[in-house]
């Protein structure tokens, strides 16, 4: 599964975290993908190829900055 990810997006992984949550927020994009569990706040780094195998779908796009209104 080839997906283009951005910091701030919420993604759903195939297996649940031990806390029971399957949703993660992307905190870092590069050779590794940084993720923060939305259930317990745990942070992990996954190599990009492992992230592609584990990712199920993108749940929500990144939220726009609070101070910028048009």
N, CA, C and O atoms as a CHARMM CRD file, in Angstrom:
* protein
*
  280
    1    1 UNK  N      0.84800  -1.17300   0.00000 PROA 1      0.00000
    2    1 UNK  CA     0.00000   0.00000   0.00000 PROA 1      0.00000
    3    1 UNK  C      0.89600   1.23800   0.00000 PROA 1      0.00000
    4    1 UNK  O      1.62700   1.46800   0.96300 PROA 1      0.00000
    5    2 UNK  N      0.84900   2.01900  -1.04300 PROA 2      0.00000
    6    2 UNK  CA     1.61800   3.25400  -1.11500 PROA 2      0.00000
    7    2 UNK  C      0.72300   4.40800  -0.70000 PROA 2      0.00000
    8    2 UNK  O     -0.29000   4.68600  -1.34300 PROA 2      0.00000
    9    3 UNK  N      1.10400   5.07300   0.37600 PROA 3      0.00000
   10    3 UNK  CA     0.32700   6.21500   0.82600 PROA 3      0.00000
   11    3 UNK  C      1.26100   7.36900   1.13300 PROA 3      0.00000
   12    3 UNK  O      2.36800   7.17500   1.63600 PROA 3      0.00000
   13    4 UNK  N      0.80400   8.56900   0.82500 PROA 4      0.00000
   14    4 UNK  CA     1.55300   9.77900   1.10900 PROA 4      0.00000
   15    4 UNK  C      1.04100  10.30800   2.44800 PROA 4      0.00000
   16    4 UNK  O     -0.14100  10.62800   2.57400 PROA 4      0.00000
   17    5 UNK  N      1.90800  10.40000   3.43600 PROA 5      0.00000
   18    5 UNK  CA     1.48700  10.81900   4.76900 PROA 5      0.00000
   19    5 UNK  C      2.11500  12.15200   5.13800 PROA 5      0.00000
   20    5 UNK  O      3.18600  12.50900   4.64700 PROA 5      0.00000
   21    6 UNK  N      1.42900  12.88100   6.01200 PROA 6      0.00000
   22    6 UNK  CA     1.88000  14.18800   6.46000 PROA 6      0.00000
   23    6 UNK  C      1.75300  14.27100   7.97500 PROA 6      0.00000
   24    6 UNK  O      0.92500  13.59000   8.57900 PROA 6      0.00000
   25    7 UNK  N      2.58100  15.11300   8.57600 PROA 7      0.00000
   26    7 UNK  CA     2.53600  15.31800  10.02300 PROA 7      0.00000
   27    7 UNK  C      1.14800  15.83300  10.40500 PROA 7      0.00000
   28    7 UNK  O      0.61000  16.73000   9.75600 PROA 7      0.00000
   29    8 UNK  N      0.58400  15.26300  11.45000 PROA 8      0.00000
   30    8 UNK  CA    -0.72400  15.67600  11.94900 PROA 8      0.00000
   31    8 UNK  C     -1.86900  14.78100  11.51100 PROA 8      0.00000
   32    8 UNK  O     -2.95100  14.84500  12.09600 PROA 8      0.00000
   33    9 UNK  N     -1.66400  13.94800  10.50100 PROA 9      0.00000
   34    9 UNK  CA    -2.72900  13.05900  10.05000 PROA 9      0.00000
   35    9 UNK  C     -2.97700  11.96200  11.08200 PROA 9      0.00000
   36    9 UNK  O     -2.07400  11.56800  11.82100 PROA 9      0.00000
   37   10 UNK  N     -4.20300  11.48300  11.11700 PROA 10     0.00000
   38   10 UNK  CA    -4.58000  10.36400  11.97500 PROA 10     0.00000
   39   10 UNK  C     -4.68900   9.13400  11.08000 PROA 10     0.00000
   40   10 UNK  O     -5.41100   9.14400  10.08300 PROA 10     0.00000
   41   11 UNK  N     -3.96100   8.07000  11.44500 PROA 11     0.00000
   42   11 UNK  CA    -3.99000   6.83400  10.65800 PROA 11     0.00000
   43   11 UNK  C     -4.46600   5.68100  11.53100 PROA 11     0.00000
   44   11 UNK  O     -4.31600   5.70000  12.75300 PROA 11     0.00000
   45   12 UNK  N     -5.04000   4.68000  10.88100 PROA 12     0.00000
   46   12 UNK  CA    -5.48800   3.47500  11.57900 PROA 12     0.00000
   47   12 UNK  C     -4.56900   2.33700  11.15800 PROA 12     0.00000
   48   12 UNK  O     -4.35400   2.10400   9.96900 PROA 12     0.00000
   49   13 UNK  N     -4.02700   1.63000  12.15500 PROA 13     0.00000
   50   13 UNK  CA    -3.15200   0.49400  11.88000 PROA 13     0.00000
   51   13 UNK  C     -3.94200  -0.80400  11.97300 PROA 13     0.00000
   52   13 UNK  O     -5.01600  -0.84400  12.57300 PROA 13     0.00000
   53   14 UNK  N     -3.40900  -1.85600  11.38400 PROA 14     0.00000
   54   14 UNK  CA    -4.11900  -3.13700  11.31600 PROA 14     0.00000
   55   14 UNK  C     -4.29800  -3.81000  12.67600 PROA 14     0.00000
   56   14 UNK  O     -5.37000  -4.34100  12.96600 PROA 14     0.00000
   57   15 UNK  N     -3.26300  -3.79300  13.50800 PROA 15     0.00000
   58   15 UNK  CA    -3.34700  -4.43400  14.82200 PROA 15     0.00000
   59   15 UNK  C     -3.54700  -3.36700  15.89400 PROA 15     0.00000
   60   15 UNK  O     -2.94300  -2.29800  15.80700 PROA 15     0.00000
   61   16 UNK  N     -4.37300  -3.62600  16.89700 PROA 16     0.00000
   62   16 UNK  CA    -4.53900  -2.64100  17.97300 PROA 16     0.00000
   63   16 UNK  C     -3.32000  -2.58500  18.88800 PROA 16     0.00000
   64   16 UNK  O     -2.60000  -3.57200  19.04600 PROA 16     0.00000
   65   17 UNK  N     -3.10200  -1.42800  19.48000 PROA 17     0.00000
   66   17 UNK  CA    -2.06400  -1.23000  20.49100 PROA 17     0.00000
   67   17 UNK  C     -2.53500  -1.95400  21.76000 PROA 17     0.00000
   68   17 UNK  O     -3.74000  -2.15100  21.91900 PROA 17     0.00000
   69   18 UNK  N     -1.64900  -2.35300  22.65700 PROA 18     0.00000
   70   18 UNK  CA    -2.08400  -3.02600  23.89200 PROA 18     0.00000
   71   18 UNK  C     -3.10700  -2.22600  24.71400 PROA 18     0.00000
   72   18 UNK  O     -3.85700  -2.81000  25.49600 PROA 18     0.00000
   73   19 UNK  N     -3.14100  -0.90200  24.54500 PROA 19     0.00000
   74   19 UNK  CA    -4.13400  -0.09700  25.27000 PROA 19     0.00000
   75   19 UNK  C     -5.52000  -0.23100  24.64300 PROA 19     0.00000
   76   19 UNK  O     -6.51000   0.19100  25.24100 PROA 19     0.00000
   77   20 UNK  N     -5.60300  -0.82000  23.43500 PROA 20     0.00000
   78   20 UNK  CA    -6.88700  -1.03100  22.77700 PROA 20     0.00000
   79   20 UNK  C     -7.15600  -0.10400  21.60400 PROA 20     0.00000
   80   20 UNK  O     -8.08100  -0.34800  20.82900 PROA 20     0.00000
   81   21 UNK  N     -6.37400   0.94900  21.45700 PROA 21     0.00000
   82   21 UNK  CA    -6.58400   1.91400  20.37900 PROA 21     0.00000
   83   21 UNK  C     -5.93000   1.43600  19.08300 PROA 21     0.00000
   84   21 UNK  O     -4.88100   0.79100  19.10700 PROA 21     0.00000
   85   22 UNK  N     -6.56200   1.76000  17.95300 PROA 22     0.00000
   86   22 UNK  CA    -5.96700   1.45900  16.65000 PROA 22     0.00000
   87   22 UNK  C     -5.59800   2.73300  15.90000 PROA 22     0.00000
   88   22 UNK  O     -5.02900   2.66500  14.81000 PROA 22     0.00000
   89   23 UNK  N     -5.91700   3.89900  16.47400 PROA 23     0.00000
   90   23 UNK  CA    -5.66400   5.17500  15.80500 PROA 23     0.00000
   91   23 UNK  C     -4.40400   5.83800  16.33900 PROA 23     0.00000
   92   23 UNK  O     -4.16500   5.86500  17.54600 PROA 23     0.00000
   93   24 UNK  N     -3.59500   6.37700  15.41500 PROA 24     0.00000
   94   24 UNK  CA    -2.32000   7.00300  15.73800 PROA 24     0.00000
   95   24 UNK  C     -2.20500   8.32600  15.00000 PROA 24     0.00000
   96   24 UNK  O     -2.71800   8.46700  13.88900 PROA 24     0.00000
   97   25 UNK  N     -1.53400   9.29500  15.61100 PROA 25     0.00000
   98   25 UNK  CA    -1.26200  10.57500  14.95700 PROA 25     0.00000
   99   25 UNK  C      0.18500  10.57800  14.48700 PROA 25     0.00000
  100   25 UNK  O      1.08400  10.18300  15.22900 PROA 25     0.00000
  101   26 UNK  N      0.40900  11.02300  13.26000 PROA 26     0.00000
  102   26 UNK  CA     1.76100  11.08800  12.71100 PROA 26     0.00000
  103   26 UNK  C      2.46200  12.31700  13.27200 PROA 26     0.00000
  104   26 UNK  O      1.95200  13.43200  13.17000 PROA 26     0.00000
  105   27 UNK  N      3.64200  12.10800  13.87000 PROA 27     0.00000
  106   27 UNK  CA     4.40000  13.20300  14.47200 PROA 27     0.00000
  107   27 UNK  C      5.69800  13.49300  13.73900 PROA 27     0.00000
  108   27 UNK  O      6.30200  14.54400  13.95000 PROA 27     0.00000
  109   28 UNK  N      6.14100  12.57300  12.87700 PROA 28     0.00000
  110   28 UNK  CA     7.41100  12.74900  12.16700 PROA 28     0.00000
  111   28 UNK  C      7.33700  11.98500  10.85400 PROA 28     0.00000
  112   28 UNK  O      6.82200  10.86900  10.79900 PROA 28     0.00000
  113   29 UNK  N      7.86100  12.60600   9.79200 PROA 29     0.00000
  114   29 UNK  CA     7.90400  11.95600   8.48900 PROA 29     0.00000
  115   29 UNK  C      9.32300  12.05800   7.96300 PROA 29     0.00000
  116   29 UNK  O      9.91700  13.13600   7.97500 PROA 29     0.00000
  117   30 UNK  N      9.86100  10.95400   7.50600 PROA 30     0.00000
  118   30 UNK  CA    11.21900  10.89800   6.96900 PROA 30     0.00000
  119   30 UNK  C     11.51900   9.45500   6.62800 PROA 30     0.00000
  120   30 UNK  O     10.64300   8.73600   6.14700 PROA 30     0.00000
  121   31 UNK  N     12.74900   9.02100   6.87200 PROA 31     0.00000
  122   31 UNK  CA    13.08700   7.61700   6.66600 PROA 31     0.00000
  123   31 UNK  C     12.26800   6.74900   7.61800 PROA 31     0.00000
  124   31 UNK  O     11.88900   5.62900   7.27600 PROA 31     0.00000
  125   32 UNK  N     11.99800   7.27200   8.81100 PROA 32     0.00000
  126   32 UNK  CA    11.12800   6.62000   9.79300 PROA 32     0.00000
  127   32 UNK  C      9.87200   7.46600   9.95200 PROA 32     0.00000
  128   32 UNK  O      9.89400   8.67700   9.73100 PROA 32     0.00000
  129   33 UNK  N      8.78800   6.82300  10.33400 PROA 33     0.00000
  130   33 UNK  CA     7.53000   7.51600  10.59300 PROA 33     0.00000
  131   33 UNK  C      7.32100   7.53300  12.10200 PROA 33     0.00000
  132   33 UNK  O      7.29100   6.47900  12.73600 PROA 33     0.00000
  133   34 UNK  N      7.17600   8.71700  12.67700 PROA 34     0.00000
  134   34 UNK  CA     6.90300   8.85100  14.10300 PROA 34     0.00000
  135   34 UNK  C      5.40500   8.84300  14.33800 PROA 34     0.00000
  136   34 UNK  O      4.65900   9.53800  13.64900 PROA 34     0.00000
  137   35 UNK  N      4.96400   8.05600  15.31400 PROA 35     0.00000
  138   35 UNK  CA     3.54300   7.92600  15.62400 PROA 35     0.00000
  139   35 UNK  C      3.30500   8.12300  17.11300 PROA 35     0.00000
  140   35 UNK  O      4.14700   7.77000  17.93900 PROA 35     0.00000
  141   36 UNK  N      2.12800   8.69900  17.45600 PROA 36     0.00000
  142   36 UNK  CA     1.70600   8.84000  18.84800 PROA 36     0.00000
  143   36 UNK  C      0.33900   8.18900  18.97800 PROA 36     0.00000
  144   36 UNK  O     -0.59600   8.53700  18.25700 PROA 36     0.00000
  145   37 UNK  N      0.22800   7.24100  19.90300 PROA 37     0.00000
  146   37 UNK  CA    -1.03400   6.53600  20.13200 PROA 37     0.00000
  147   37 UNK  C     -2.06700   7.51400  20.68100 PROA 37     0.00000
  148   37 UNK  O     -1.77900   8.26400  21.61400 PROA 37     0.00000
  149   38 UNK  N     -3.26400   7.51000  20.11000 PROA 38     0.00000
  150   38 UNK  CA    -4.31600   8.40700  20.58000 PROA 38     0.00000
  151   38 UNK  C     -5.03100   7.85900  21.80900 PROA 38     0.00000
  152   38 UNK  O     -5.82800   8.56800  22.42300 PROA 38     0.00000
  153   39 UNK  N     -4.76000   6.61300  22.17600 PROA 39     0.00000
  154   39 UNK  CA    -5.36300   6.03500  23.37200 PROA 39     0.00000
  155   39 UNK  C     -4.57400   6.33900  24.62900 PROA 39     0.00000
  156   39 UNK  O     -5.14000   6.75300  25.64000 PROA 39     0.00000
  157   40 UNK  N     -3.24800   6.13100  24.56700 PROA 40     0.00000
  158   40 UNK  CA    -2.43200   6.27100  25.77800 PROA 40     0.00000
  159   40 UNK  C     -1.29300   7.28000  25.64000 PROA 40     0.00000
  160   40 UNK  O     -0.65300   7.61700  26.63600 PROA 40     0.00000
  161   41 UNK  N     -1.02800   7.77000  24.42300 PROA 41     0.00000
  162   41 UNK  CA     0.02200   8.76700  24.24400 PROA 41     0.00000
  163   41 UNK  C      1.40800   8.20200  23.98500 PROA 41     0.00000
  164   41 UNK  O      2.36300   8.96800  23.85800 PROA 41     0.00000
  165   42 UNK  N      1.54400   6.89600  23.90400 PROA 42     0.00000
  166   42 UNK  CA     2.84100   6.26000  23.64600 PROA 42     0.00000
  167   42 UNK  C      3.36700   6.69000  22.28100 PROA 42     0.00000
  168   42 UNK  O      2.60400   6.78800  21.32000 PROA 42     0.00000
  169   43 UNK  N      4.68700   6.94900  22.19600 PROA 43     0.00000
  170   43 UNK  CA     5.31200   7.34300  20.93200 PROA 43     0.00000
  171   43 UNK  C      6.19900   6.21900  20.42900 PROA 43     0.00000
  172   43 UNK  O      6.93900   5.60400  21.19700 PROA 43     0.00000
  173   44 UNK  N      6.11800   5.95500  19.12300 PROA 44     0.00000
  174   44 UNK  CA     6.95300   4.93300  18.49800 PROA 44     0.00000
  175   44 UNK  C      7.48100   5.45600  17.16500 PROA 44     0.00000
  176   44 UNK  O      6.89200   6.34900  16.55600 PROA 44     0.00000
  177   45 UNK  N      8.59500   4.88600  16.72700 PROA 45     0.00000
  178   45 UNK  CA     9.14800   5.15100  15.39800 PROA 45     0.00000
  179   45 UNK  C      9.10500   3.85100  14.61100 PROA 45     0.00000
  180   45 UNK  O      9.58300   2.81900  15.08200 PROA 45     0.00000
  181   46 UNK  N      8.53800   3.89900  13.42200 PROA 46     0.00000
  182   46 UNK  CA     8.49100   2.72800  12.55100 PROA 46     0.00000
  183   46 UNK  C      9.24300   3.04000  11.26500 PROA 46     0.00000
  184   46 UNK  O      9.09100   4.13000  10.71400 PROA 46     0.00000
  185   47 UNK  N     10.05100   2.10100  10.77700 PROA 47     0.00000
  186   47 UNK  CA    10.63200   2.29500   9.44700 PROA 47     0.00000
  187   47 UNK  C      9.50400   2.44000   8.42200 PROA 47     0.00000
  188   47 UNK  O      8.43800   1.84400   8.58100 PROA 47     0.00000
  189   48 UNK  N      9.73400   3.22000   7.38700 PROA 48     0.00000
  190   48 UNK  CA     8.70100   3.52900   6.39700 PROA 48     0.00000
  191   48 UNK  C      8.08400   2.26100   5.77600 PROA 48     0.00000
  192   48 UNK  O      6.86700   2.20100   5.60000 PROA 48     0.00000
  193   49 UNK  N      8.89200   1.26100   5.44700 PROA 49     0.00000
  194   49 UNK  CA     8.34100   0.04700   4.83100 PROA 49     0.00000
  195   49 UNK  C      7.46400  -0.74000   5.80200 PROA 49     0.00000
  196   49 UNK  O      6.45800  -1.32300   5.39500 PROA 49     0.00000
  197   50 UNK  N      7.83400  -0.76200   7.07700 PROA 50     0.00000
  198   50 UNK  CA     6.99700  -1.43400   8.08200 PROA 50     0.00000
  199   50 UNK  C      5.70000  -0.66100   8.29000 PROA 50     0.00000
  200   50 UNK  O      4.64200  -1.26900   8.45300 PROA 50     0.00000
  201   51 UNK  N      5.76500   0.67200   8.28700 PROA 51     0.00000
  202   51 UNK  CA     4.55700   1.49300   8.41100 PROA 51     0.00000
  203   51 UNK  C      3.59800   1.19900   7.26200 PROA 51     0.00000
  204   51 UNK  O      2.39200   1.08400   7.47900 PROA 51     0.00000
  205   52 UNK  N      4.12100   1.07500   6.04400 PROA 52     0.00000
  206   52 UNK  CA     3.26500   0.78400   4.88100 PROA 52     0.00000
  207   52 UNK  C      2.54800  -0.55300   5.03900 PROA 52     0.00000
  208   52 UNK  O      1.38800  -0.68100   4.64600 PROA 52     0.00000
  209   53 UNK  N      3.22000  -1.54300   5.60600 PROA 53     0.00000
  210   53 UNK  CA     2.58800  -2.85400   5.81900 PROA 53     0.00000
  211   53 UNK  C      1.50700  -2.78000   6.89300 PROA 53     0.00000
  212   53 UNK  O      0.46300  -3.42100   6.76900 PROA 53     0.00000
  213   54 UNK  N      1.75000  -2.00700   7.93900 PROA 54     0.00000
  214   54 UNK  CA     0.82200  -1.95900   9.07400 PROA 54     0.00000
  215   54 UNK  C     -0.35000  -1.00300   8.87900 PROA 54     0.00000
  216   54 UNK  O     -1.39300  -1.17100   9.51000 PROA 54     0.00000
  217   55 UNK  N     -0.19300   0.00000   8.01400 PROA 55     0.00000
  218   55 UNK  CA    -1.23500   1.01800   7.84900 PROA 55     0.00000
  219   55 UNK  C     -2.46400   0.43800   7.16400 PROA 55     0.00000
  220   55 UNK  O     -2.35400  -0.30200   6.18600 PROA 55     0.00000
  221   56 UNK  N     -3.62600   0.78000   7.68600 PROA 56     0.00000
  222   56 UNK  CA    -4.88600   0.32200   7.11800 PROA 56     0.00000
  223   56 UNK  C     -5.53700   1.44500   6.31300 PROA 56     0.00000
  224   56 UNK  O     -5.93600   1.23200   5.16800 PROA 56     0.00000
  225   57 UNK  N     -5.64700   2.64300   6.90200 PROA 57     0.00000
  226   57 UNK  CA    -6.24000   3.77700   6.19800 PROA 57     0.00000
  227   57 UNK  C     -5.90700   5.07600   6.93000 PROA 57     0.00000
  228   57 UNK  O     -5.46500   5.07000   8.07900 PROA 57     0.00000
  229   58 UNK  N     -6.13200   6.18200   6.23300 PROA 58     0.00000
  230   58 UNK  CA    -5.99200   7.50300   6.84600 PROA 58     0.00000
  231   58 UNK  C     -7.37500   7.89400   7.34000 PROA 58     0.00000
  232   58 UNK  O     -8.32200   7.95400   6.55700 PROA 58     0.00000
  233   59 UNK  N     -7.49700   8.16200   8.64200 PROA 59     0.00000
  234   59 UNK  CA    -8.78600   8.45600   9.25100 PROA 59     0.00000
  235   59 UNK  C     -9.14000   9.93000   9.09200 PROA 59     0.00000
  236   59 UNK  O    -10.27200  10.26300   8.74000 PROA 59     0.00000
  237   60 UNK  N     -8.17000  10.82200   9.35200 PROA 60     0.00000
  238   60 UNK  CA    -8.44600  12.25600   9.30200 PROA 60     0.00000
  239   60 UNK  C     -7.22700  13.00100   8.78000 PROA 60     0.00000
  240   60 UNK  O     -6.09300  12.64200   9.09600 PROA 60     0.00000
  241   61 UNK  N     -7.45900  14.05100   7.97100 PROA 61     0.00000
  242   61 UNK  CA    -6.34600  14.87200   7.49900 PROA 61     0.00000
  243   61 UNK  C     -5.79600  15.71600   8.63800 PROA 61     0.00000
  244   61 UNK  O     -6.43100  15.81600   9.68800 PROA 61     0.00000
  245   62 UNK  N     -4.62400  16.32900   8.45500 PROA 62     0.00000
  246   62 UNK  CA    -4.07900  17.17200   9.51800 PROA 62     0.00000
  247   62 UNK  C     -4.97300  18.37500   9.76800 PROA 62     0.00000
  248   62 UNK  O     -5.59800  18.90000   8.84700 PROA 62     0.00000
  249   63 UNK  N     -5.02700  18.81000  11.02800 PROA 63     0.00000
  250   63 UNK  CA    -5.82700  19.98100  11.37900 PROA 63     0.00000
  251   63 UNK  C     -5.07000  21.24200  10.98000 PROA 63     0.00000
  252   63 UNK  O     -3.85500  21.31200  11.16700 PROA 63     0.00000
  253   64 UNK  N     -5.77000  22.25000  10.42900 PROA 64     0.00000
  254   64 UNK  CA    -5.09000  23.50200  10.08400 PROA 64     0.00000
  255   64 UNK  C     -4.66000  24.23500  11.35200 PROA 64     0.00000
  256   64 UNK  O     -5.26800  24.04200  12.40500 PROA 64     0.00000
  257   65 UNK  N     -3.62200  25.07300  11.27200 PROA 65     0.00000
  258   65 UNK  CA    -3.19000  25.84200  12.44300 PROA 65     0.00000
  259   65 UNK  C     -4.32700  26.71300  12.97000 PROA 65     0.00000
  260   65 UNK  O     -5.11300  27.24700  12.18700 PROA 65     0.00000
  261   66 UNK  N     -4.42000  26.85800  14.28200 PROA 66     0.00000
  262   66 UNK  CA    -5.52900  27.57600  14.91300 PROA 66     0.00000
  263   66 UNK  C     -5.50900  29.07300  14.63000 PROA 66     0.00000
  264   66 UNK  O     -6.57100  29.69100  14.55100 PROA 66     0.00000
  265   67 UNK  N     -4.33700  29.67000  14.47600 PROA 67     0.00000
  266   67 UNK  CA    -4.23900  31.12200  14.32700 PROA 67     0.00000
  267   67 UNK  C     -4.47900  31.64500  12.92800 PROA 67     0.00000
  268   67 UNK  O     -4.66400  32.85100  12.76600 PROA 67     0.00000
  269   68 UNK  N     -4.48600  30.80400  11.91000 PROA 68     0.00000
  270   68 UNK  CA    -4.63200  31.26700  10.53100 PROA 68     0.00000
  271   68 UNK  C     -6.07000  31.13200  10.06600 PROA 68     0.00000
  272   68 UNK  O     -6.56000  30.02900   9.82300 PROA 68     0.00000
  273   69 UNK  N     -6.73900  32.27000   9.94600 PROA 69     0.00000
  274   69 UNK  CA    -8.10800  32.27200   9.42500 PROA 69     0.00000
  275   69 UNK  C     -8.14200  33.11900   8.17000 PROA 69     0.00000
  276   69 UNK  O     -7.50900  34.17300   8.10500 PROA 69     0.00000
  277   70 UNK  N     -8.87600  32.66100   7.18000 PROA 70     0.00000
  278   70 UNK  CA    -8.97200  33.40600   5.92000 PROA 70     0.00000
  279   70 UNK  C    -10.30500  34.09600   5.81800 PROA 70     0.00000
  280   70 UNK  O    -10.57500  34.77500   4.82600 PROA 70     0.00000
